[in-house]
Amino acid sequence: MEKFITFDEIKKSLEKKQTDCKTIVSHYLQNIQTKAHLNAFVEVYEQSSLKKAEEIDEKLANGNAGKLAGMVIGIKDVLCLSGHQSHASSKILQGYEAQYTSTAVQRLIDQDAIIIGRLNCDEFGMGSSNENSAHGKVLNALDPNRVPGGSSGGSAVAVQANLCTASLGTDTGGSVRQPAAFTGVVGMKPTYSRVSRWGLIAYASTFDTIGIFSHTVKDNALIMEIMAGHDIHDNTSSRKPVLPYSQLLHFDKKAKIAYLKETIESPALQQEIKENTLAVLDRLKEEGHEIKAVDFPLLEYILPTYYILTTAEASSNLARFDGVKYGYRTPNAHNLESMYKLTRSEGFGEEVKRRIMLGTFVLSASYYDAYFTKAQKVRRQIKEQTEDLLSEFDYIIMPTTPTTAFKFGEHSGDPVAMYLEDLFTVQASVSGVPSISIPNGKDKEGMPIGLQIISNSFKEAELYAFSNYLKDLTS
């Protein structure tokens, strides 16, 4: 069977009856088996995906198939799918089976998407390299010695290596955009509240956002228009109308674009990324768009603000995993107190324990005002200044990451160096605005470079259209 990259290719082949859904699923299953060494999947739904494919083939024959008929999707191991296990790639949820399906996943299934399996990730979404998974690390398909990014590394590699048409990840501080940049695919983080979080295993509830990996902007936009929208199960989900993003990709206006001087001049920025980013800005200027360098004085405070608040929320959210109700329970306990202590000590990985301890510290009575309350105030200022900037400019452009994919173990012994990998992605997360990463060439070692575009809240239609235009412009 021919190698499908885009959903348009799949649809055309189905319409011409050159293939069927069962053949497409079998093709992806074969790819998953052939590339099992990448460790992208922690569970493959072979039987259920083949059965679903047969059902959709019947629907196609009867002319009543959904918009996503023929699209094969992998889901990050933090999204619940009823009847299947959900572990958040953590030992502490060992054996846990989801009792319901997350809203985002269900909406895709309702439009006849085929869910092919759950994908490896950093434990509870905490990491920037996918080295923190209880299921082992995921390998970058371009270089097995390099990380795929995190926390949604499995989701990124599944698309990169053509193991599925598209995949779902989650983005708390860059966990869709950073691995998208490292693997050379498109990764979208929508506005916070645009997509329901019902059925997402929480890490930091005021930051967590379900995002999408795909080869093309159009496929990404199509999935988003189906997945987004208000959900009665999630009171934080927005009631704003969802536009047909995939039909609004034409871009023909002159945009006003800002770039942050601090990001381009950062000493942490790899030279090739700087050159490729500036080249895009120059090309946009040639095309008649207005480009302006701006200062963002709060930039140095974004990363510490993010880690104070997300670790505090993680400390609270992860308190529920105690070995009493479900998941892993230590066999070494001799009383109730030791059961709690040993279960959590043995069940959580080192990075998760580090963040729980940090979060517990900043929430403690002695330090609550000094850290947590102050960080909330700074977050508000960052959000307001970002929105002010986006009321003056249509888009903010910056590198997605300071470096291309680094080697395994390179930052493992230095948590601060690992946290700095989120340097450019956390602004959109702290502010709650949408942001996308698209490929922007490669470095001298052939590793992909990502370009990040940010727009104002609920401007996904404009962001997709401009990103699609920019991807064509730079390819």
C-alpha positions as CSV (number, residue, x, y, z in Angstrom):
1,M,0.0,0.0,0.0
2,E,1.2,3.5,-0.7
3,K,2.5,5.6,2.2
4,F,-0.2,8.1,3.2
5,I,1.0,11.3,4.8
6,T,-2.1,13.5,4.8
7,F,-5.8,12.9,5.4
8,D,-6.6,14.3,2.0
9,E,-4.6,11.5,0.4
10,I,-6.4,8.9,2.4
11,K,-9.8,10.4,1.5
12,K,-9.0,10.5,-2.2
13,S,-7.9,6.9,-2.1
14,L,-11.1,5.8,-0.3
15,E,-13.3,7.7,-2.7
16,K,-11.6,6.1,-5.7
17,K,-11.9,2.7,-3.9
18,Q,-8.2,2.2,-4.2
19,T,-8.1,1.2,-0.6
20,D,-10.4,0.7,2.5
21,C,-10.1,1.6,6.1
22,K,-9.2,-2.0,7.2
23,T,-6.2,-1.9,4.8
24,I,-5.2,1.5,6.1
25,V,-5.3,0.4,9.7
26,S,-3.4,-2.8,8.8
27,H,-0.7,-0.6,7.1
28,Y,-0.3,1.5,10.3
29,L,-0.2,-1.7,12.5
30,Q,2.5,-3.1,10.3
31,N,4.5,0.2,10.6
32,I,4.0,0.1,14.4
33,Q,5.4,-3.4,14.5
34,T,8.3,-2.6,12.2
35,K,9.3,0.5,14.3
36,A,8.5,-1.0,17.7
37,H,12.1,-0.1,18.8
38,L,11.0,3.6,18.8
39,N,8.8,2.8,21.8
40,A,6.2,5.3,20.8
41,F,3.2,3.1,21.8
42,V,2.6,1.6,25.2
43,E,-0.5,-0.3,24.0
44,V,-1.8,-1.0,20.5
45,Y,-5.5,-1.5,20.0
46,E,-5.1,-4.0,17.2
47,Q,-8.4,-5.9,17.4
48,S,-10.6,-2.9,18.2
49,S,-9.1,-0.7,15.5
50,L,-9.5,-3.4,12.9
51,K,-13.1,-4.0,14.0
52,K,-13.8,-0.2,13.9
53,A,-12.3,0.0,10.4
54,E,-14.7,-2.7,9.1
55,E,-17.6,-0.8,10.6
56,I,-16.5,2.5,8.9
57,D,-16.0,0.7,5.6
58,E,-19.7,-0.3,5.8
59,K,-20.6,3.3,6.6
60,L,-18.6,4.5,3.6
61,A,-20.4,2.0,1.4
62,N,-23.7,3.3,2.6
63,G,-22.7,7.0,2.3
64,N,-23.2,7.9,6.0
65,A,-19.6,8.0,7.3
66,G,-18.3,10.8,9.5
67,K,-15.9,13.6,8.6
68,L,-12.9,11.6,9.9
69,A,-13.6,8.3,8.3
70,G,-10.2,6.8,7.4
71,M,-8.2,8.9,9.8
72,V,-6.1,6.8,12.3
73,I,-5.3,8.6,15.6
74,G,-3.1,7.7,18.5
75,I,-3.8,9.2,21.9
76,K,-1.3,10.2,24.7
77,D,-1.4,8.0,27.7
78,V,-3.1,10.6,29.8
79,L,-6.4,10.6,27.9
80,C,-9.0,8.1,29.0
81,L,-10.7,5.6,26.6
82,S,-13.3,3.5,28.2
83,G,-12.4,-0.2,28.4
84,H,-8.7,0.5,28.0
85,Q,-6.0,1.1,30.5
86,S,-4.7,4.6,31.2
87,H,-1.5,4.9,33.2
88,A,-0.1,8.4,32.5
89,S,3.1,6.4,31.9
90,S,3.4,5.9,35.6
91,K,3.8,2.9,37.8
92,I,1.3,4.3,40.3
93,L,-1.6,3.8,37.8
94,Q,-0.5,0.3,37.0
95,G,-3.5,-1.8,35.9
96,Y,-6.0,1.1,36.0
97,E,-8.7,0.9,33.4
98,A,-10.6,4.0,32.3
99,Q,-14.3,4.0,33.2
100,Y,-15.2,6.6,30.6
101,T,-13.9,8.2,27.4
102,S,-12.5,11.7,27.4
103,T,-14.7,14.2,25.6
104,A,-12.0,15.2,23.1
105,V,-11.4,11.6,22.1
106,Q,-15.2,10.7,22.0
107,R,-15.9,13.6,19.6
108,L,-13.3,12.2,17.2
109,I,-14.7,8.7,17.5
110,D,-18.2,10.1,16.8
111,Q,-16.9,11.4,13.5
112,D,-15.4,7.9,12.7
113,A,-11.8,8.4,13.6
114,I,-10.1,5.2,14.4
115,I,-8.1,5.1,17.7
116,I,-5.1,2.8,17.2
117,G,-3.5,2.9,20.6
118,R,-2.1,4.9,23.5
119,L,1.2,6.7,23.3
120,N,4.2,6.9,25.6
121,C,4.9,10.1,27.4
122,D,6.8,11.6,30.3
123,E,5.1,10.5,33.6
124,F,2.0,12.6,34.2
125,G,3.2,15.0,31.5
126,M,6.2,16.1,33.5
127,G,9.3,16.3,31.4
128,S,10.8,17.8,28.2
129,S,12.5,14.7,26.8
130,N,10.3,11.6,27.3
131,E,13.0,10.1,29.5
132,N,10.7,10.0,32.6
133,S,8.3,7.3,31.5
134,A,7.7,4.1,33.4
135,H,7.5,2.4,30.0
136,G,11.0,3.6,29.0
137,K,12.2,6.4,26.7
138,V,10.9,7.1,23.2
139,L,13.4,7.4,20.4
140,N,13.5,10.2,17.9
141,A,13.0,8.5,14.5
142,L,15.6,10.7,12.8
143,D,18.3,9.9,15.3
144,P,17.8,7.1,17.9
145,N,20.4,8.8,20.1
146,R,18.4,11.9,20.5
147,V,15.2,12.7,22.5
148,P,11.9,13.3,20.7
149,G,11.0,16.0,23.2
150,G,8.4,15.8,25.9
151,S,6.2,15.3,27.5
152,S,4.2,14.1,24.4
153,G,7.2,12.4,22.8
154,G,5.3,9.3,21.8
155,S,2.6,11.3,20.1
156,A,5.2,13.3,18.1
157,V,7.1,10.2,17.0
158,A,4.0,8.4,16.1
159,V,3.2,11.1,13.5
160,Q,6.9,11.6,12.5
161,A,7.4,7.9,11.8
162,N,4.0,7.5,10.0
163,L,2.5,5.2,12.7
164,C,-0.8,7.0,12.5
165,T,-2.3,9.9,10.6
166,A,-2.4,12.3,13.5
167,S,-2.2,12.1,17.3
168,L,-3.3,13.8,20.5
169,G,-1.0,15.1,23.1
170,T,-1.3,17.5,26.0
171,D,0.5,20.8,26.4
172,T,1.0,22.3,29.9
173,G,4.1,24.4,29.2
174,G,5.1,23.3,25.7
175,S,4.6,19.5,25.7
176,V,3.0,19.5,22.2
177,R,5.0,22.3,20.6
178,Q,8.5,21.3,21.8
179,P,8.3,17.7,20.6
180,A,6.7,18.9,17.4
181,A,9.8,21.0,16.8
182,F,12.2,18.2,17.7
183,T,10.5,15.8,15.3
184,G,9.6,18.1,12.4
185,V,5.8,17.9,12.5
186,V,3.0,20.4,13.2
187,G,2.0,20.8,16.8
188,M,-0.9,23.0,18.0
189,K,-1.8,24.2,21.5
190,P,-5.2,25.9,21.4
191,T,-6.5,28.6,23.7
192,Y,-7.0,27.3,27.3
193,S,-10.7,26.2,27.6
194,R,-11.1,25.8,23.8
195,V,-11.0,22.0,24.3
196,S,-12.6,20.1,27.1
197,R,-10.3,18.5,29.7
198,W,-12.9,16.0,30.8
199,G,-11.1,12.6,30.8
200,L,-7.6,14.1,30.9
201,I,-5.5,12.9,33.8
202,A,-4.6,16.2,35.4
203,Y,-1.1,17.6,36.0
204,A,-1.7,21.3,36.4
205,S,-5.4,22.1,35.9
206,T,-5.1,25.8,35.0
207,F,-2.5,25.1,32.3
208,D,-3.3,21.6,30.9
209,T,-4.5,21.8,27.2
210,I,-5.2,19.0,24.8
211,G,-3.3,19.6,21.5
212,I,-2.7,17.9,18.1
213,F,0.2,16.6,16.1
214,S,-0.1,16.2,12.3
215,H,1.9,16.5,9.1
216,T,-0.2,19.3,7.8
217,V,-1.9,22.4,9.2
218,K,-5.1,21.4,7.4
219,D,-5.3,18.0,9.2
220,N,-4.6,19.7,12.5
221,A,-7.4,22.3,11.9
222,L,-9.9,19.6,10.9
223,I,-9.3,17.7,14.1
224,M,-9.5,20.9,16.2
225,E,-12.9,22.0,14.7
226,I,-14.4,18.6,15.7
227,M,-12.7,18.3,19.1
228,A,-13.2,21.9,20.4
229,G,-16.3,23.4,22.0
230,H,-18.2,23.5,25.3
231,D,-18.7,20.4,27.3
232,I,-21.2,20.1,30.2
233,H,-18.7,17.9,32.0
234,D,-16.0,20.6,32.1
235,N,-17.1,24.0,33.6
236,T,-13.9,25.6,32.4
237,S,-14.6,24.8,28.7
238,S,-15.6,27.9,26.7
239,R,-19.0,28.5,25.2
240,K,-17.5,30.5,22.3
241,P,-18.6,29.2,18.9
242,V,-16.2,26.8,17.1
243,L,-15.4,27.9,13.5
244,P,-14.8,25.5,10.6
245,Y,-11.0,26.0,10.9
246,S,-10.1,23.6,8.0
247,Q,-12.2,25.6,5.6
248,L,-10.7,29.0,6.6
249,L,-7.1,28.4,5.7
250,H,-6.9,31.0,2.9
251,F,-4.6,33.9,3.9
252,D,-4.3,36.9,1.8
253,K,-3.9,40.0,4.0
254,K,-0.8,41.8,5.2
255,A,-0.1,41.0,8.8
256,K,1.4,43.0,11.6
257,I,4.0,40.7,13.3
258,A,6.1,41.1,16.5
259,Y,9.1,39.2,17.5
260,L,10.6,39.3,21.0
261,K,14.2,40.6,20.9
262,E,15.0,38.7,24.0
263,T,14.3,35.4,22.4
264,I,16.4,36.1,19.3
265,E,19.3,37.5,21.4
266,S,19.2,34.8,24.0
267,P,22.6,33.3,24.7
268,A,20.8,29.9,25.0
269,L,19.6,30.0,21.4
270,Q,21.3,27.7,18.9
271,Q,22.9,29.6,16.0
272,E,21.1,27.7,13.2
273,I,17.7,28.3,14.9
274,K,18.5,32.0,15.1
275,E,19.4,32.2,11.5
276,N,16.4,30.2,10.3
277,T,14.0,32.4,12.4
278,L,15.5,35.6,11.1
279,A,15.3,34.2,7.6
280,V,11.5,33.7,8.0
281,L,11.1,37.2,9.3
282,D,13.1,38.6,6.4
283,R,11.0,36.7,3.9
284,L,7.8,38.0,5.5
285,K,9.1,41.5,5.3
286,E,9.8,40.9,1.6
287,E,6.2,39.8,1.2
288,G,5.0,43.1,2.5
289,H,4.2,42.2,6.1
290,E,5.0,44.6,8.9
291,I,7.7,43.1,11.2
292,K,8.7,44.8,14.4
293,A,11.1,43.8,17.2
294,V,9.6,44.4,20.7
295,D,10.7,44.1,24.3
296,F,9.0,41.9,26.8
297,P,10.5,42.8,30.2
298,L,8.7,40.0,32.0
299,L,10.2,37.3,29.9
300,E,12.8,36.3,32.5
301,Y,10.0,35.8,35.1
302,I,7.8,33.5,32.9
303,L,9.7,30.2,33.5
304,P,9.9,30.5,37.3
305,T,6.3,31.6,37.5
306,Y,5.3,28.6,35.4
307,Y,7.2,26.1,37.6
308,I,6.0,27.5,40.9
309,L,2.3,27.4,39.8
310,T,2.4,24.0,37.9
311,T,4.3,22.2,40.7
312,A,1.8,23.6,43.2
313,E,-1.1,22.3,41.1
314,A,0.6,19.0,40.6
315,S,1.1,18.6,44.4
316,S,-2.6,19.0,44.8
317,N,-3.8,16.9,41.8
318,L,-1.5,14.0,42.5
319,A,-2.5,13.7,46.1
320,R,-5.3,11.4,44.9
321,F,-2.9,8.6,43.9
322,D,-2.4,6.8,47.2
323,G,-2.8,3.1,46.6
324,V,-6.1,2.9,48.4
325,K,-8.7,3.0,45.6
326,Y,-6.9,1.9,42.4
327,G,-3.5,1.5,40.7
328,Y,-0.3,0.4,42.3
329,R,-0.2,-0.5,46.0
330,T,3.1,-1.4,47.7
331,P,3.5,-5.0,48.9
332,N,5.9,-3.9,51.6
333,A,3.5,-2.0,54.0
334,H,3.1,-3.0,57.6
335,N,0.4,-0.4,58.5
336,L,-1.7,2.3,56.9
337,E,0.9,5.1,57.2
338,S,3.6,3.0,55.6
339,M,1.2,1.9,52.9
340,Y,0.7,5.6,51.9
341,K,4.4,6.5,52.1
342,L,5.8,3.4,50.3
343,T,3.1,3.3,47.6
344,R,3.9,6.9,46.6
345,S,7.6,6.5,47.0
346,E,7.7,3.4,44.9
347,G,4.9,4.4,42.5
348,F,6.1,7.8,41.4
349,G,9.2,8.5,39.4
350,E,12.0,10.8,40.4
351,E,10.8,13.8,38.4
352,V,7.2,13.5,39.6
353,K,8.4,13.3,43.2
354,R,10.7,16.3,42.7
355,R,7.7,18.4,41.4
356,I,5.3,17.2,44.1
357,M,7.9,18.2,46.8
358,L,8.5,21.6,45.2
359,G,4.8,22.2,44.9
360,T,4.2,21.2,48.5
361,F,6.9,23.6,49.6
362,V,5.5,26.6,47.8
363,L,2.0,25.8,49.1
364,S,3.2,25.5,52.7
365,A,1.9,28.0,55.3
366,S,5.3,29.7,55.6
367,Y,5.9,30.2,51.9
368,Y,2.5,30.4,50.4
369,D,2.4,34.2,50.1
370,A,6.1,34.5,49.2
371,Y,5.9,32.1,46.3
372,F,2.4,30.9,45.2
373,T,0.5,34.2,45.7
374,K,3.3,36.2,44.2
375,A,3.5,33.9,41.2
376,Q,-0.2,34.2,40.6
377,K,0.1,38.0,40.5
378,V,3.0,37.8,38.1
379,R,1.0,35.4,35.9
380,R,-1.7,38.0,35.7
381,Q,0.8,40.6,34.6
382,I,2.3,38.3,32.0
383,K,-1.1,37.4,30.6
384,E,-2.2,41.1,30.4
385,Q,1.1,42.2,28.7
386,T,0.9,39.3,26.2
387,E,-2.7,40.2,25.4
388,D,-1.8,43.9,25.1
389,L,0.9,42.9,22.6
390,L,-1.5,40.7,20.6
391,S,-4.1,43.5,20.5
392,E,-1.5,45.6,18.7
393,F,0.0,42.8,16.6
394,D,-1.7,39.9,14.8
395,Y,1.0,37.4,15.7
396,I,4.1,36.9,17.7
397,I,6.8,34.8,16.1
398,M,9.7,33.2,18.0
399,P,11.7,30.0,17.9
400,T,9.8,27.0,19.4
401,T,12.9,25.8,21.3
402,P,16.3,27.2,22.2
403,T,18.1,24.1,20.7
404,T,17.3,21.2,18.4
405,A,16.8,17.7,19.8
406,F,19.5,17.0,22.4
407,K,21.1,13.6,23.2
408,F,19.7,11.2,25.8
409,G,21.2,11.9,29.2
410,E,22.5,15.3,28.2
411,H,20.2,17.1,30.7
412,S,19.2,14.2,33.0
413,G,21.5,15.2,35.8
414,D,20.6,18.9,35.7
415,P,16.8,19.6,36.2
416,V,17.4,23.3,35.6
417,A,18.9,22.7,32.2
418,M,16.0,20.5,31.3
419,Y,13.5,23.1,32.5
420,L,15.2,25.7,30.2
421,E,14.0,23.6,27.2
422,D,10.6,25.2,27.9
423,L,12.0,28.7,27.7
424,F,10.1,29.9,24.7
425,T,6.9,27.8,24.9
426,V,5.8,28.7,28.4
427,Q,4.6,32.3,27.6
428,A,1.6,31.0,25.6
429,S,0.8,28.5,28.4
430,V,1.0,31.0,31.3
431,S,-1.1,33.5,29.2
432,G,-3.6,30.8,28.0
433,V,-3.3,31.9,24.4
434,P,-3.1,29.6,21.3
435,S,0.3,28.7,19.8
436,I,1.5,26.5,17.1
437,S,4.9,25.0,16.0
438,I,5.6,24.4,12.4
439,P,8.8,23.0,10.8
440,N,11.4,25.6,9.8
441,G,14.3,23.7,8.2
442,K,17.0,21.7,9.8
443,D,20.4,22.2,11.6
444,K,23.7,21.1,10.2
445,E,23.2,17.6,11.7
446,G,19.9,17.2,10.0
447,M,17.7,17.7,13.1
448,P,14.4,19.7,12.6
449,I,14.0,23.3,13.7
450,G,10.6,24.6,14.9
451,L,9.0,28.0,14.4
452,Q,6.4,29.1,16.9
453,I,3.5,31.4,16.1
454,I,1.3,32.9,18.8
455,S,-2.1,34.7,18.4
456,N,-4.6,36.1,20.8
457,S,-7.2,34.0,22.6
458,F,-9.7,32.2,20.4
459,K,-8.0,33.3,17.3
460,E,-7.4,29.7,16.2
461,A,-8.8,30.3,12.7
462,E,-6.4,33.2,12.0
463,L,-3.5,31.2,13.5
464,Y,-4.2,28.2,11.4
465,A,-4.5,30.3,8.2
466,F,-1.3,32.2,8.8
467,S,0.6,29.1,9.8
468,N,-0.6,27.3,6.6
469,Y,0.6,30.3,4.6
470,L,3.9,30.4,6.4
471,K,4.5,26.7,6.0
472,D,4.0,27.0,2.3
473,L,6.2,30.1,2.2
474,T,9.1,28.4,4.0
475,S,8.9,24.9,2.5
